[in-house]
Amino acid sequence: MDQDDIDIPPEPGSPTPVRINNRNVRLDRGSGRPPPPPPPPAPPRFVPSPPPSSSSSSSSPPRKRRQTYGDRYIPNRAGMNLHAAYSLVKDDVASSGPSRPPAGRELDFQKIQEANKTFSTLLKAELFANDVPMAVPVSTDGPSSSSPAAAAAAAAARDNGGSLTPPRSSSSAPVTPNKNLFRYQSPTKYSTTGPLPRTSPWRDVTDPQHDIYSLSPVRMDSQRLLLSPRKPTRMVSKVPYKVLDAPELEDDFYLNLVDWGSKNVLAVGLRNAVYLWNGGSGQVKKLCQLDGTDKVTSVSWIQRGTHLALGTSTGSVQIWDAEKCQRVRQMTGHDARTDALAWNESVLSSASKDRSILHRDVRQPEHYFRRLTGHRQEVCGLKWNIEENKLASGSNDNNLIIWDGFDDTPLYKFEHDAAVKAISWSPHQRGLLASGAGSMDRRIRFWSMADGSLVNEVDTGSQVCNLAWSKNSNELVSTHGYSQNQVMVWKYPSMQQVAALTGHTYRVLYLAVSPDGRTIVTGAGDETLRFWNVFSESKGGLRGGSVLDAFQQIR
């Protein structure tokens, strides 16, 4: 008898049994004997299913494994990647707030960011204890663009039972992000048969610093985080300690009318005259007054602080003895106004609106011995690096050119998006140059003379008019024009703002640093000179000097 056959016993009085199988119905003419009992059913056989092939996987979808939940399960957060598992990313970056703080609120904005960072760290410590989840960003370019560190972190998260969102490709369908903040697992993981977990509240209960003895609502580690001493932010007075009137101070971006000499004397060019202000006594005297319609367009002290060079609107350059108030020499060579001056020992370099730079040795009778013609428009920025014998020049053609010594061939040429006037060499790092440009660029950029590369840049949000490094600390001060008209102090290399000083109502075009490196003076078209205490006192006996001077002592 087949296993699929079914015997139906005959009704009383019917001698013929009826047998039915899956396909046929037939009558058997029996002898009237009762049918034999059916055999016992065969035990079920379990045949392993063959591995899925490419054809079968495409035809039938895989069956989902059924998940079992319970009401006594505990959250499992160990080794989880919150960014990948829960899509904890900002849905709209544009709606997250402005990338730059409003004018005058930079320091407040910075404090808020630091407070938010501390709160985030504290919240993670309270929620996750020692098992802080990994913050691995989700790559949208697929696994090929992920870094080895991210791949290792993802593998660790999978090994620890965490969940990772698979990388999205261009061909995959969009998936709704999972916003569930809890994952559950069986409490048998923490059964009493094994050792206590490292986060067990009953381990090391004899320690008086244990959390169970604390009356604070936060963990002991969080208390140490909150009570740990932090380096206080250096306070900079936002009010100038002195304000001087400077009537008829030109509001011209291309001029350089303020310089502070090593003898603590400040020189200021006002129209056709030059005035000297003594920082020690506070006395003011008039150095000179030009003839006719000639105007002062630039001033610069020699390193010794005994003589002052000034450029004029007619293109001539004059040298004056500051003690005797007497003109020592007058030199020509430019066809237009002299916008910038820079000293290198006894060599005076002058830059002009005629697009040229002249090197003049004041000990020689010739008016100049070298002419540089690398710029295509007015040259308004000029600074020497005496230690490395390099000259940096900025122009209205948006170019910054580096000259090696007195060579007339440019060593490097860098580009900005606006006129380059702000130039300053770092006294703390060899071959580091900072430059800033006008309102179409608004950036401070840092260049390395070792290979001519761009080291860093920061968008200031406004026209950069002047730059100066601190002699005592690795900080930088910048003055700005449109649209904020403020003075900003930066900490290098993080470019974190130390202070933002306001008060000028016009572009802050002029900047000079005192000989001790602690005070700066700023000038603007509002016809005022403002004195600020912005830099700290010198450390290690390097007052007023450069740390690079130590190299000169090597024989």
Backbone torsions as a table, in degrees:
resi	resn	phi	psi	omega
1	MET	NA	133.1	176.6
2	ASP	-70.8	155.8	179.8
3	GLN	-68.8	-26.5	-178.6
4	ASP	-83.5	-6.7	-179.1
5	ASP	-78.0	147.2	179.3
6	ILE	-125.7	126.1	178.5
7	ASP	-95.5	129.8	176.7
8	ILE	-109.3	117.2	-179.0
9	PRO	-63.7	146.4	-178.1
10	PRO	-73.9	154.5	175.9
11	GLU	-72.2	159.5	178.9
12	PRO	-58.4	134.0	-179.4
13	GLY	89.7	-6.8	-179.3
14	SER	-104.7	116.4	-176.2
15	PRO	-80.8	-10.3	-172.9
16	THR	-106.9	118.0	175.6
17	PRO	-75.8	154.2	180.0
18	VAL	-108.8	130.3	178.4
19	ARG	-120.2	131.5	-176.5
20	ILE	-124.6	130.5	169.4
21	ASN	-117.4	-169.4	-174.3
22	ASN	-69.8	-21.0	-174.3
23	ARG	-115.9	-39.4	-169.5
24	ASN	-120.5	157.1	171.6
25	VAL	-123.9	119.1	-176.9
26	ARG	-138.5	157.0	179.2
27	LEU	-108.8	129.1	177.1
28	ASP	-104.0	131.5	176.4
29	ARG	-86.1	92.4	-177.9
30	GLY	-89.4	178.3	179.6
31	SER	-89.8	6.1	179.6
32	GLY	91.6	-1.1	178.3
33	ARG	-78.0	151.1	179.1
34	PRO	-67.4	145.9	-178.9
35	PRO	-67.8	150.7	177.3
36	PRO	-66.2	151.3	179.4
37	PRO	-64.8	149.2	179.9
38	PRO	-67.9	147.0	179.0
39	PRO	-69.2	155.1	177.8
40	PRO	-64.0	147.9	179.9
41	PRO	-64.4	143.3	179.7
42	ALA	-70.6	141.9	178.1
43	PRO	-62.8	146.8	-179.4
44	PRO	-67.8	141.3	178.5
45	ARG	-107.1	133.9	179.6
46	PHE	-102.3	113.4	-179.7
47	VAL	-105.6	122.4	-180.0
48	PRO	-62.0	136.6	-180.0
49	SER	-73.2	143.7	-179.7
50	PRO	-68.8	153.8	178.1
51	PRO	-61.0	144.7	-178.3
52	PRO	-65.9	136.7	177.1
53	SER	-100.1	173.1	-179.8
54	SER	-64.3	-34.0	-179.1
55	SER	-74.0	-40.5	-178.0
56	SER	-72.0	-35.6	-179.2
57	SER	-66.5	-29.7	179.5
58	SER	-79.4	-25.2	-176.3
59	SER	-86.0	-40.3	-177.0
60	SER	-120.4	130.7	-179.9
61	PRO	-70.8	149.6	179.2
62	PRO	-69.3	146.2	179.5
63	ARG	-78.7	137.1	178.8
64	LYS	-80.0	140.3	177.1
65	ARG	-77.4	133.6	-177.4
66	ARG	-74.3	131.8	179.6
67	GLN	-99.2	139.6	-180.0
68	THR	-109.9	129.8	-179.4
69	TYR	-115.7	154.9	177.1
70	GLY	-140.8	165.4	-177.4
71	ASP	-93.7	4.4	179.0
72	ARG	-118.6	21.2	178.7
73	TYR	-87.5	154.3	-177.6
74	ILE	-112.8	153.5	178.3
75	PRO	-63.5	139.9	177.7
76	ASN	-115.7	109.6	-178.3
77	ARG	-118.5	4.0	-175.4
78	ALA	-69.5	129.8	174.6
79	GLY	66.9	21.3	-177.7
80	MET	-90.0	146.4	176.3
81	ASN	-101.1	99.2	-175.5
82	LEU	-63.5	-36.9	-176.9
83	HIS	-65.1	-36.9	-178.4
84	ALA	-87.1	-41.2	-174.0
85	ALA	-72.7	-34.6	-173.9
86	TYR	-118.4	8.9	179.3
87	SER	52.7	48.5	-178.7
88	LEU	-82.5	70.5	176.5
89	VAL	-129.1	157.7	179.7
90	LYS	-72.3	129.4	-178.7
91	ASP	-70.7	-33.2	-177.3
92	ASP	-136.3	105.3	-178.1
93	VAL	-66.6	-33.9	-178.0
94	ALA	-65.9	-27.5	-178.3
95	SER	-88.4	2.9	-177.2
96	SER	-80.5	-3.6	177.5
97	GLY	118.9	168.6	-178.8
98	PRO	-69.6	143.8	179.2
99	SER	-75.6	-23.2	179.8
100	ARG	-119.4	134.8	-180.0
101	PRO	-68.1	158.8	177.9
102	PRO	-65.1	158.5	-177.4
103	ALA	-60.2	134.4	179.3
104	GLY	82.9	-3.6	-178.2
105	ARG	-117.8	22.1	-175.2
106	GLU	-64.9	-45.1	-177.6
107	LEU	-68.5	-39.6	177.0
108	ASP	-63.0	-41.1	178.0
109	PHE	-62.7	-38.5	179.2
110	GLN	-66.1	-40.6	178.7
111	LYS	-65.4	-38.5	178.2
112	ILE	-63.7	-41.2	178.2
113	GLN	-62.7	-41.5	178.8
114	GLU	-65.5	-40.1	178.3
115	ALA	-65.0	-40.2	177.8
116	ASN	-64.3	-37.5	178.7
117	LYS	-66.3	-41.3	177.8
118	THR	-64.1	-42.1	179.3
119	PHE	-63.5	-41.4	179.2
120	SER	-63.4	-42.2	177.9
121	THR	-63.6	-42.2	179.5
122	LEU	-65.6	-40.6	-179.7
123	LEU	-64.6	-41.3	177.6
124	LYS	-63.4	-41.6	-179.6
125	ALA	-64.9	-35.7	-179.3
126	GLU	-75.0	-36.5	-176.5
127	LEU	-79.6	-40.4	-169.9
128	PHE	-111.5	-1.6	-179.9
129	ALA	55.1	-125.0	-179.1
130	ASN	-82.9	-15.2	-177.7
131	ASP	-96.6	67.6	178.7
132	VAL	-72.0	129.0	-177.2
133	PRO	-65.9	151.6	-179.7
134	MET	-75.6	139.4	178.4
135	ALA	-102.2	76.1	-179.7
136	VAL	-99.9	114.5	-179.6
137	PRO	-66.0	147.1	179.7
138	VAL	-83.0	124.9	-179.6
139	SER	-84.8	135.0	178.3
140	THR	-96.0	-0.4	-178.8
141	ASP	-98.3	5.3	-179.5
142	GLY	92.3	174.7	-175.2
143	PRO	-69.1	-19.5	-177.8
144	SER	-68.2	-27.3	-177.6
145	SER	-93.4	-1.6	-178.7
146	SER	-77.1	146.8	-179.8
147	SER	-79.0	160.4	177.0
148	PRO	-60.4	-35.1	179.0
149	ALA	-65.0	-40.2	179.3
150	ALA	-68.1	-37.5	178.3
151	ALA	-65.7	-40.0	178.2
152	ALA	-65.8	-39.7	178.3
153	ALA	-65.6	-37.0	178.6
154	ALA	-67.1	-40.2	178.2
155	ALA	-65.3	-38.3	178.4
156	ALA	-65.4	-37.0	179.2
157	ALA	-66.3	-37.4	178.2
158	ARG	-68.8	-38.2	-179.9
159	ASP	-66.7	-30.9	-178.6
160	ASN	-87.0	9.2	179.2
161	GLY	87.2	8.8	-179.7
162	GLY	-77.5	177.3	-177.8
163	SER	-123.3	134.8	179.2
164	LEU	-121.4	137.6	174.2
165	THR	-78.4	126.5	-178.5
166	PRO	-64.4	148.1	179.7
167	PRO	-62.6	141.4	-178.9
168	ARG	-89.5	134.2	176.3
169	SER	-109.7	172.1	-178.7
170	SER	-68.1	-25.9	-177.7
171	SER	-88.8	-15.3	-177.1
172	SER	-78.7	150.3	179.4
173	ALA	-75.5	150.8	178.7
174	PRO	-64.0	142.6	-178.0
175	VAL	-118.5	135.4	177.2
176	THR	-69.2	125.9	-178.3
177	PRO	-61.7	142.9	178.0
178	ASN	-87.8	116.1	-176.9
179	LYS	-100.0	8.2	179.3
180	ASN	-67.5	134.1	-177.2
181	LEU	-99.6	1.8	-179.3
182	PHE	-129.3	138.9	168.9
183	ARG	-121.0	139.7	-173.6
184	TYR	-113.6	148.3	175.4
185	GLN	-145.9	164.5	-174.4
186	SER	-68.0	142.2	177.4
187	PRO	-72.1	-4.0	179.6
188	THR	-66.5	-17.3	177.0
189	LYS	-61.9	-32.8	-180.0
190	TYR	-105.6	38.9	-179.9
191	SER	-67.1	158.3	-176.6
192	THR	-76.2	-7.1	-179.3
193	THR	-73.6	-26.3	-179.1
194	GLY	-100.2	-177.4	179.3
195	PRO	-70.2	155.8	178.5
196	LEU	-66.8	142.1	176.7
197	PRO	-65.0	160.8	-176.6
198	ARG	-68.5	-20.3	178.9
199	THR	-95.3	13.3	-178.5
200	SER	-64.1	134.9	-179.9
201	PRO	-70.8	-7.7	-176.5
202	TRP	-103.9	7.8	177.4
203	ARG	-87.4	139.7	178.3
204	ASP	54.8	45.7	-179.9
205	VAL	-72.7	-11.5	177.7
206	THR	-78.5	-9.9	178.8
207	ASP	-75.1	121.4	-179.6
208	PRO	-65.6	-16.0	178.2
209	GLN	-89.9	8.3	-178.4
210	HIS	-66.0	152.7	-176.5
211	ASP	-63.8	-26.8	-176.0
212	ILE	-71.2	-17.6	178.2
213	TYR	-95.3	-3.9	-176.4
214	SER	-84.9	140.2	176.0
215	LEU	-94.3	1.5	-179.3
216	SER	-83.8	146.9	178.2
217	PRO	-73.4	-7.4	-179.7
218	VAL	-115.0	161.4	-178.1
219	ARG	-68.0	164.0	-178.7
220	MET	-64.3	-38.5	177.7
221	ASP	-62.6	-37.7	178.5
222	SER	-68.4	-35.7	176.7
223	GLN	-63.4	-42.3	178.3
224	ARG	-64.4	-35.6	177.6
225	LEU	-63.4	-42.3	-177.8
226	LEU	-74.3	-31.6	-175.8
227	LEU	-95.2	-3.3	-179.1
228	SER	-67.3	138.3	-179.2
229	PRO	-68.4	140.4	179.3
230	ARG	-123.7	148.8	179.6
231	LYS	-68.2	119.0	-176.9
232	PRO	-69.1	148.2	176.8
233	THR	-69.7	131.8	-178.9
234	ARG	-65.6	125.7	-178.3
235	MET	-85.1	130.0	177.8
236	VAL	-119.4	128.3	179.9
237	SER	-65.3	130.0	-179.9
238	LYS	-89.9	5.9	-179.7
239	VAL	-115.9	128.1	177.5
240	PRO	-65.8	140.2	-179.6
241	TYR	-82.6	-10.3	177.6
242	LYS	-153.4	140.6	176.4
243	VAL	-132.1	125.2	178.8
244	LEU	-115.1	143.4	174.8
245	ASP	-76.1	137.7	177.4
246	ALA	-132.1	76.3	-176.4
247	PRO	-63.0	138.5	178.5
248	GLU	65.5	28.0	172.0
249	LEU	-72.6	121.7	-171.3
250	GLU	-65.3	137.7	173.5
251	ASP	-98.1	70.0	-176.1
252	ASP	-128.4	119.7	-175.3
253	PHE	-61.7	-28.8	-170.8
254	TYR	-89.7	-4.2	-177.0
255	LEU	-95.7	160.2	178.0
256	ASN	-133.8	93.1	-167.9
257	LEU	-109.8	5.9	-178.1
258	VAL	-133.9	133.9	175.1
259	ASP	-153.2	142.3	-177.4
260	TRP	-114.0	117.9	-174.7
261	GLY	-85.5	169.1	-178.7
262	SER	-69.9	-15.3	175.8
263	LYS	-88.8	13.6	178.7
264	ASN	63.2	41.4	176.6
265	VAL	-122.2	129.1	-179.3
266	LEU	-99.0	128.2	178.3
267	ALA	-107.0	134.4	-178.5
268	VAL	-134.7	129.9	175.7
269	GLY	-96.0	121.1	-179.5
270	LEU	-123.0	106.8	-178.5
271	ARG	56.7	-111.3	-177.1
272	ASN	-105.4	17.3	-178.0
273	ALA	-131.8	159.0	176.7
274	VAL	-123.7	129.9	-179.9
275	TYR	-116.7	145.9	179.5
276	LEU	-116.2	129.4	176.8
277	TRP	-114.7	122.2	-179.1
278	ASN	-85.0	119.8	-177.7
279	GLY	-69.6	-23.5	179.7
280	GLY	-81.3	-48.0	-176.7
281	SER	-96.4	-19.4	-177.7
282	GLY	79.4	7.1	-179.0
283	GLN	-80.9	150.3	179.9
284	VAL	-121.5	134.1	175.6
285	LYS	-138.1	156.4	-179.1
286	LYS	-93.3	121.9	-178.6
287	LEU	-79.9	-49.4	-176.0
288	CYS	-160.4	167.6	173.9
289	GLN	-141.7	127.7	-177.0
290	LEU	-76.8	158.0	-178.1
291	ASP	-85.7	152.1	172.8
292	GLY	61.9	-136.1	-177.0
293	THR	-95.7	6.7	-179.9
294	ASP	-66.3	142.7	-178.3
295	LYS	-125.5	156.2	175.6
296	VAL	-83.0	128.1	-178.2
297	THR	-117.6	-13.8	178.5
298	SER	-163.5	150.3	176.2
299	VAL	-138.4	149.7	179.0
300	SER	-160.4	131.0	177.7
301	TRP	-85.4	143.2	169.3
302	ILE	-70.2	159.2	-174.2
303	GLN	-58.1	-34.5	-179.2
304	ARG	-73.5	-17.4	178.2
305	GLY	78.5	16.3	-178.2
306	THR	-98.7	-27.1	-177.3
307	HIS	-126.6	147.0	-179.2
308	LEU	-119.6	130.7	174.0
309	ALA	-100.7	139.5	178.2
310	LEU	-136.2	140.0	176.3
311	GLY	-101.2	154.4	-174.7
312	THR	-123.2	168.3	-179.3
313	SER	-71.8	-17.8	177.8
314	THR	-86.5	-6.2	178.4
315	GLY	100.4	-5.3	-179.8
316	SER	-82.8	161.9	178.2
317	VAL	-126.3	128.6	-179.3
318	GLN	-117.9	147.7	176.7
319	ILE	-120.4	128.5	-175.2
320	TRP	-122.1	141.5	171.6
321	ASP	-82.4	116.6	-174.1
322	ALA	-70.4	-30.8	-178.2
323	GLU	-73.7	-43.6	-176.4
324	LYS	-92.0	-7.4	-176.3
325	CYS	52.7	48.2	-175.4
326	GLN	-130.7	137.8	178.7
327	ARG	-77.8	130.4	-177.4
328	VAL	-95.3	-39.4	-174.9
329	ARG	-158.3	152.8	173.7
330	GLN	-132.2	132.0	-176.2
331	MET	-127.8	149.0	178.9
332	THR	-117.3	-173.7	178.1
333	GLY	139.0	-25.6	179.3
334	HIS	-95.7	149.8	178.4
335	ASP	-98.3	-3.5	179.4
336	ALA	-143.8	-177.0	-173.9
337	ARG	-60.8	149.9	179.0
338	THR	-95.3	110.5	-172.1
339	ASP	-89.1	-29.9	-173.2
340	ALA	-145.4	147.9	178.8
341	LEU	-134.1	147.7	178.5
342	ALA	-152.0	134.5	-178.9
343	TRP	-99.8	143.5	168.5
344	ASN	-135.3	88.8	-173.0
345	GLU	58.6	-115.0	-177.5
346	SER	-93.8	3.4	179.6
347	VAL	-100.6	126.0	177.4
348	LEU	-108.3	123.4	177.5
349	SER	-104.2	136.5	-178.3
350	SER	-127.6	139.3	178.7
351	ALA	-117.2	146.1	-170.3
352	SER	-136.0	167.6	174.3
353	LYS	-70.1	-15.8	177.6
354	ASP	-78.9	10.9	172.9
355	ARG	75.7	11.8	-177.6
356	SER	-116.9	161.2	174.9
357	ILE	-125.2	130.8	-179.1
358	LEU	-114.7	134.7	172.9
359	HIS	-99.6	126.7	-176.8
360	ARG	-125.7	125.0	172.5
361	ASP	-93.9	110.9	-173.2
362	VAL	-70.4	-9.7	177.9
363	ARG	-85.6	-14.8	-177.1
364	GLN	-101.3	154.1	-179.1
365	PRO	-72.9	-23.5	-179.8
366	GLU	-67.3	146.5	-179.1
367	HIS	-71.8	-30.0	175.2
368	TYR	-161.1	156.3	-179.3
369	PHE	-119.8	-6.4	179.5
370	ARG	-152.6	138.6	176.6
371	ARG	-121.1	128.9	178.8
372	LEU	-107.8	131.6	-175.1
373	THR	-130.0	48.2	-178.2
374	GLY	-88.1	-17.5	-177.5
375	HIS	-95.0	155.4	-178.7
376	ARG	-104.3	-10.3	178.5
377	GLN	-139.4	-171.2	-174.7
378	GLU	-56.8	132.7	179.1
379	VAL	-95.6	119.0	-173.5
380	CYS	-120.8	-9.2	178.9
381	GLY	-126.1	136.7	-176.1
382	LEU	-154.7	121.7	179.4
383	LYS	-146.1	134.6	176.7
384	TRP	-94.3	142.1	164.9
385	ASN	-104.9	96.9	-172.0
386	ILE	-68.3	-36.6	-178.2
387	GLU	-61.5	-37.2	-177.7
388	GLU	-108.5	1.4	177.1
389	ASN	56.0	52.1	177.7
390	LYS	-128.2	143.9	-179.3
391	LEU	-116.4	133.7	176.4
392	ALA	-113.3	133.8	-179.9
393	SER	-132.0	137.4	177.5
394	GLY	-119.3	150.1	-171.7
395	SER	-140.8	168.2	175.3
396	ASN	-72.8	-6.5	175.1
397	ASP	-84.4	11.2	176.8
398	ASN	70.7	16.5	-178.2
399	ASN	-110.5	145.0	172.1
400	LEU	-116.4	118.8	-175.4
401	ILE	-113.3	136.6	176.3
402	ILE	-107.9	127.2	-179.9
403	TRP	-112.1	135.2	178.9
404	ASP	-89.2	105.5	-179.1
405	GLY	62.0	-132.7	-179.5
406	PHE	-101.9	16.3	178.4
407	ASP	-67.5	142.0	-179.0
408	ASP	-91.2	6.6	176.4
409	THR	-104.7	126.4	-178.8
410	PRO	-61.5	139.5	175.1
411	LEU	-83.2	-47.7	176.6
412	TYR	-137.3	153.7	173.1
413	LYS	-135.4	118.6	-179.6
414	PHE	-112.6	155.3	-175.4
415	GLU	-118.7	140.7	167.7
416	HIS	-117.8	-179.8	178.2
417	ASP	-104.0	9.3	178.7
418	ALA	-157.9	178.3	-178.3
419	ALA	-60.9	137.4	-177.1
420	VAL	-104.6	109.7	174.9
421	LYS	-115.9	-38.0	-175.6
422	ALA	-77.9	115.6	-179.3
423	ILE	-139.7	136.1	177.7
424	SER	-156.8	131.6	176.8
425	TRP	-89.8	138.4	-180.0
426	SER	-74.0	130.2	175.1
427	PRO	-84.2	-1.4	-174.6
428	HIS	-110.0	-21.4	-177.3
429	GLN	-133.9	126.0	-177.0
430	ARG	-63.8	134.5	173.6
431	GLY	70.5	21.7	179.1
432	LEU	-105.7	123.9	-177.5
433	LEU	-122.9	134.2	175.3
434	ALA	-108.4	137.9	179.6
435	SER	-140.0	148.1	178.1
436	GLY	-136.8	154.4	-174.4
437	ALA	-129.9	-176.8	-170.3
438	GLY	-75.8	-163.8	-169.6
439	SER	-69.9	-18.9	176.7
440	MET	-85.1	-7.7	-179.6
441	ASP	-115.5	-57.2	173.7
442	ARG	65.0	17.8	-175.4
443	ARG	-113.5	147.2	167.5
444	ILE	-103.1	125.1	-177.8
445	ARG	-121.2	147.2	-177.9
446	PHE	-118.7	129.4	-174.3
447	TRP	-120.1	143.4	176.6
448	SER	-102.7	127.4	179.2
449	MET	-81.4	-8.2	179.1
450	ALA	-65.9	-42.9	-179.4
451	ASP	-133.7	5.3	179.3
452	GLY	71.6	29.1	-176.4
453	SER	-100.0	158.5	174.4
454	LEU	-83.6	118.7	-176.7
455	VAL	-84.2	-45.1	-175.4
456	ASN	-163.1	163.3	174.5
457	GLU	-154.1	153.1	180.0
458	VAL	-142.0	136.5	177.9
459	ASP	-87.6	115.4	-177.3
460	THR	-87.1	-16.4	179.1
461	GLY	86.1	-1.1	-179.7
462	SER	-155.0	170.1	-179.0
463	GLN	-60.7	131.0	178.6
464	VAL	-95.9	115.2	-175.0
465	CYS	-98.6	-33.1	-176.5
466	ASN	-156.7	154.8	179.1
467	LEU	-138.0	147.2	175.4
468	ALA	-155.8	134.7	176.5
469	TRP	-86.8	150.0	171.1
470	SER	-76.9	140.0	177.4
471	LYS	-80.3	-18.2	-172.2
472	ASN	-104.1	-25.2	-178.1
473	SER	-141.1	163.2	-178.1
474	ASN	-82.9	65.8	-179.1
475	GLU	-130.1	161.5	-174.3
476	LEU	-136.6	139.4	176.3
477	VAL	-115.9	139.2	179.5
478	SER	-131.1	144.4	175.2
479	THR	-112.6	147.5	-169.8
480	HIS	-132.4	154.0	176.4
481	GLY	-110.2	-129.7	-178.6
482	TYR	-58.2	125.5	13.4
483	SER	-117.8	5.6	-171.4
484	GLN	-103.0	-24.8	176.6
485	ASN	52.6	50.3	-176.1
486	GLN	-130.2	171.7	177.2
487	VAL	-114.6	130.2	-175.5
488	MET	-124.8	139.1	177.5
489	VAL	-111.9	129.4	-175.9
490	TRP	-119.7	150.4	173.5
491	LYS	-103.2	122.1	-178.4
492	TYR	-98.4	142.2	8.6
493	PRO	-95.8	0.2	-177.8
494	SER	-70.7	-18.5	-176.2
495	MET	54.7	39.5	173.8
496	GLN	-85.6	134.3	-177.2
497	GLN	-72.1	128.8	175.9
498	VAL	-93.7	-37.9	-179.1
499	ALA	-158.8	154.1	173.4
500	ALA	-131.3	115.1	-173.5
501	LEU	-108.0	131.1	179.9
502	THR	-125.0	163.0	-179.5
503	GLY	153.4	-35.4	177.0
504	HIS	-73.0	141.3	179.2
505	THR	-100.8	-7.1	175.1
506	TYR	-121.2	176.9	177.8
507	ARG	-58.8	134.1	179.6
508	VAL	-86.0	88.6	-170.7
509	LEU	-87.4	-22.7	-170.4
510	TYR	-121.7	143.1	-176.7
511	LEU	-151.1	138.6	175.2
512	ALA	-149.5	150.5	-177.9
513	VAL	-112.8	140.1	-179.7
514	SER	-67.8	161.0	-179.2
515	PRO	-61.3	-32.3	179.0
516	ASP	-80.8	-5.9	176.0
517	GLY	78.2	9.5	-176.6
518	ARG	-100.2	-28.3	-172.5
519	THR	-116.7	145.3	172.1
520	ILE	-122.8	154.8	173.4
521	VAL	-123.8	136.6	180.0
522	THR	-123.1	145.3	177.7
523	GLY	-130.0	149.5	-176.7
524	ALA	-145.5	173.6	178.2
525	GLY	-69.6	-5.9	174.4
526	ASP	-78.5	6.9	174.7
527	GLU	63.9	41.4	175.1
528	THR	-133.8	150.2	170.5
529	LEU	-114.4	124.6	-176.9
530	ARG	-117.3	134.1	-177.8
531	PHE	-107.4	128.6	-175.9
532	TRP	-126.1	139.7	170.2
533	ASN	-94.6	100.3	-173.0
534	VAL	-116.0	-29.8	-174.7
535	PHE	-104.5	152.4	180.0
536	SER	-79.3	169.4	-179.0
537	GLU	-72.7	153.9	-177.7
538	SER	-65.1	144.6	177.8
539	LYS	-113.2	146.0	174.1
540	GLY	74.6	20.8	175.1
541	GLY	73.4	22.9	179.8
542	LEU	-101.1	28.4	-176.5
543	ARG	-57.5	125.9	173.7
544	GLY	71.3	5.2	-178.3
545	GLY	-123.0	173.6	179.7
546	SER	-100.2	146.2	176.1
547	VAL	-67.8	-16.8	178.9
548	LEU	-77.1	-10.8	179.2
549	ASP	-64.8	-21.5	-179.8
550	ALA	-63.8	-28.8	-179.4
551	PHE	-68.3	-22.8	-179.1
552	GLN	-75.0	-14.4	179.9
553	GLN	-85.8	-8.0	-178.9
554	ILE	-79.8	130.4	179.0
555	ARG	-114.9	NA	NA
